[in-house]
Amino acid sequence: MTEDEMQIRELIVAWAHAVHKGDLNAVLADHAEDIVMFDVPPPNEGVRGIAAYREAWPDFFAWQASGACFEIVSLDVTAGADVAYAHGLLRCSIPEGLREDPSHQLRLTWGLRREEERWVVAHEHHSFPLKE
Protein backbone atom coordinates (compact mmCIF):
# COMPACT_ATOMS: atom_id res chain seq x y z
CA MET A 1 0.00 0.00 0.00
CA THR A 2 1.36 3.43 -0.94
CA GLU A 3 1.71 6.37 1.46
CA ASP A 4 -1.18 8.15 -0.30
CA GLU A 5 -3.39 5.08 -0.01
CA MET A 6 -2.59 4.85 3.71
CA GLN A 7 -3.41 8.56 4.19
CA ILE A 8 -6.74 8.14 2.39
CA ARG A 9 -7.56 5.01 4.38
CA GLU A 10 -6.87 6.92 7.62
CA LEU A 11 -9.01 9.84 6.40
CA ILE A 12 -11.97 7.53 5.68
CA VAL A 13 -11.63 5.59 8.93
CA ALA A 14 -11.54 8.90 10.85
CA TRP A 15 -14.62 10.07 8.91
CA ALA A 16 -16.54 6.87 9.78
CA HIS A 17 -15.57 7.23 13.43
CA ALA A 18 -16.74 10.87 13.40
CA VAL A 19 -20.04 9.86 11.79
CA HIS A 20 -20.60 7.25 14.48
CA LYS A 21 -19.83 9.77 17.23
CA GLY A 22 -22.02 12.43 15.63
CA ASP A 23 -19.08 14.85 15.46
CA LEU A 24 -20.16 17.16 12.64
CA ASN A 25 -16.94 19.19 12.50
CA ALA A 26 -14.86 16.02 12.14
CA VAL A 27 -17.28 14.66 9.50
CA LEU A 28 -16.82 17.85 7.47
CA ALA A 29 -13.04 17.84 7.80
CA ASP A 30 -11.21 16.74 4.67
CA HIS A 31 -14.17 17.45 2.38
CA ALA A 32 -13.94 19.81 -0.58
CA GLU A 33 -15.96 23.03 -0.62
CA ASP A 34 -17.65 21.74 -3.80
CA ILE A 35 -18.41 18.23 -2.44
CA VAL A 36 -21.14 16.30 -4.24
CA MET A 37 -22.87 13.56 -2.25
CA PHE A 38 -25.50 11.09 -3.40
CA ASP A 39 -27.10 9.62 -0.30
CA VAL A 40 -29.75 7.05 0.56
CA PRO A 41 -32.42 9.60 1.53
CA PRO A 42 -33.52 12.39 -0.80
CA PRO A 43 -32.79 14.62 -2.51
CA ASN A 44 -32.27 12.21 -5.38
CA GLU A 45 -30.20 14.78 -7.27
CA GLY A 46 -27.74 14.78 -4.38
CA VAL A 47 -26.37 17.53 -2.22
CA ARG A 48 -23.85 19.96 -3.63
CA GLY A 49 -21.43 22.07 -1.67
CA ILE A 50 -20.14 21.86 1.87
CA ALA A 51 -23.10 23.83 3.31
CA ALA A 52 -25.63 21.34 1.88
CA TYR A 53 -23.41 18.45 2.98
CA ARG A 54 -23.40 19.88 6.52
CA GLU A 55 -27.21 20.13 6.51
CA ALA A 56 -27.56 16.47 5.49
CA TRP A 57 -26.12 15.05 8.73
CA PRO A 58 -28.23 16.13 11.77
CA ASP A 59 -31.19 13.82 11.02
CA PHE A 60 -28.81 10.90 10.53
CA PHE A 61 -27.03 11.68 13.81
CA ALA A 62 -30.39 11.74 15.61
CA TRP A 63 -31.31 8.33 14.16
CA GLN A 64 -27.92 6.91 14.98
CA ALA A 65 -28.15 8.12 18.61
CA SER A 66 -30.90 5.51 19.04
CA GLY A 67 -28.18 2.84 19.10
CA ALA A 68 -27.34 2.30 15.44
CA CYS A 69 -23.91 1.17 14.34
CA PHE A 70 -21.75 2.68 11.61
CA GLU A 71 -18.62 0.60 11.14
CA ILE A 72 -16.39 -0.21 8.21
CA VAL A 73 -16.45 -3.84 7.08
CA SER A 74 -14.18 -3.49 4.05
CA LEU A 75 -12.29 -0.65 2.40
CA ASP A 76 -10.25 -0.53 -0.81
CA VAL A 77 -8.27 2.54 -1.89
CA THR A 78 -6.55 3.36 -5.17
CA ALA A 79 -4.54 6.57 -5.45
CA GLY A 80 -2.88 8.33 -8.35
CA ALA A 81 -0.79 11.48 -8.19
CA ASP A 82 -3.71 13.92 -7.84
CA VAL A 83 -6.91 11.86 -7.79
CA ALA A 84 -8.01 8.76 -5.94
CA TYR A 85 -11.06 6.65 -5.30
CA ALA A 86 -12.11 4.30 -2.57
CA HIS A 87 -15.01 1.96 -2.04
CA GLY A 88 -16.18 0.11 1.00
CA LEU A 89 -18.93 -1.64 2.86
CA LEU A 90 -20.25 -0.57 6.26
CA ARG A 91 -22.62 -1.95 8.82
CA CYS A 92 -25.19 0.79 9.21
CA SER A 93 -28.26 -0.32 11.11
CA ILE A 94 -29.99 -0.51 14.42
CA PRO A 95 -29.44 -3.75 16.38
CA GLU A 96 -32.84 -5.17 15.37
CA GLY A 97 -32.03 -4.62 11.71
CA LEU A 98 -28.71 -6.42 12.05
CA ARG A 99 -30.42 -9.36 13.74
CA GLU A 100 -32.95 -9.58 10.91
CA ASP A 101 -30.34 -9.29 8.15
CA PRO A 102 -26.70 -9.32 9.29
CA SER A 103 -25.47 -9.16 5.68
CA HIS A 104 -27.31 -5.87 4.93
CA GLN A 105 -24.50 -3.37 4.39
CA LEU A 106 -24.20 0.21 3.23
CA ARG A 107 -22.11 0.65 0.08
CA LEU A 108 -19.86 3.70 -0.08
CA THR A 109 -17.74 5.18 -2.83
CA TRP A 110 -15.46 8.20 -2.47
CA GLY A 111 -13.73 10.29 -5.11
CA LEU A 112 -10.80 12.31 -3.78
CA ARG A 113 -8.43 14.89 -5.13
CA ARG A 114 -5.26 16.46 -3.85
CA GLU A 115 -5.65 20.10 -2.82
CA GLU A 116 -2.71 22.04 -1.42
CA GLU A 117 -0.76 18.87 -0.58
CA ARG A 118 -3.63 17.09 1.17
CA TRP A 119 -6.40 14.73 0.13
CA VAL A 120 -10.01 15.95 0.19
CA VAL A 121 -13.25 14.15 -0.60
CA ALA A 122 -14.85 15.66 -3.68
CA HIS A 123 -17.52 13.00 -4.24
CA GLU A 124 -19.29 10.64 -1.85
CA HIS A 125 -21.95 8.07 -2.74
CA HIS A 126 -23.94 6.00 -0.22
CA SER A 127 -26.39 3.26 -1.21
CA PHE A 128 -28.08 0.11 0.01
CA PRO A 129 -28.76 -2.78 -2.35
CA LEU A 130 -32.39 -3.28 -3.27
CA LYS A 131 -34.08 -6.00 -1.25
CA GLU A 132 -35.63 -8.76 -3.29
QUIRA-V951089 format. One record per pair of residues at least 12 apart in sequence whose ideal C-beta (glycine too) atoms are under 8 Angstrom apart, sorted by the first residue. I is the first residue (numbers start at 1). J is the second residue. If there is no record, write none. Layout:
I/J
I/J
//
This chain:
1/77
2/79
4/79
4/84
4/119
5/77
5/78
5/79
5/84
7/119
8/77
8/79
8/84
8/86
8/112
8/119
9/75
9/77
9/86
11/30
11/112
11/119
11/121
12/72
12/75
12/77
12/86
12/88
12/110
13/72
13/75
14/26
14/29
14/30
15/27
15/29
15/30
15/121
16/70
16/71
16/72
16/90
19/57
19/60
19/64
19/70
20/64
20/69
20/70
20/71
22/61
22/64
22/65
24/54
24/57
24/58
24/61
27/57
28/50
28/53
28/54
30/118
30/119
30/120
30/121
31/50
31/53
31/120
31/121
31/124
32/50
32/113
32/115
32/120
32/121
32/122
33/49
33/50
34/48
34/49
34/50
34/122
35/47
35/48
35/49
35/50
35/53
35/121
35/122
35/123
35/124
36/48
36/122
36/123
36/124
37/53
37/56
37/123
37/124
37/125
37/126
38/124
38/125
38/126
38/127
39/56
39/126
40/106
40/126
40/127
40/128
41/59
66/94
67/94
67/95
68/92
68/93
68/94
69/91
69/92
69/93
69/94
69/95
69/98
70/90
70/91
70/92
71/90
71/91
72/88
72/89
72/90
73/88
73/89
73/90
73/91
73/105
74/88
74/89
75/87
75/88
76/88
79/112
79/119
81/114
82/113
82/114
83/111
83/112
83/113
83/114
84/111
84/112
84/113
84/119
85/109
85/110
85/111
85/112
86/109
86/110
86/112
87/107
87/108
87/109
87/110
88/107
88/108
89/105
89/106
89/107
89/108
90/105
90/106
90/108
91/105
91/106
92/105
92/106
104/128
104/129
105/128
106/126
106/127
106/128
107/125
107/126
107/127
107/128
107/129
108/124
108/125
108/126
109/123
109/124
109/125
110/123
110/124
110/125
111/123
111/124
//
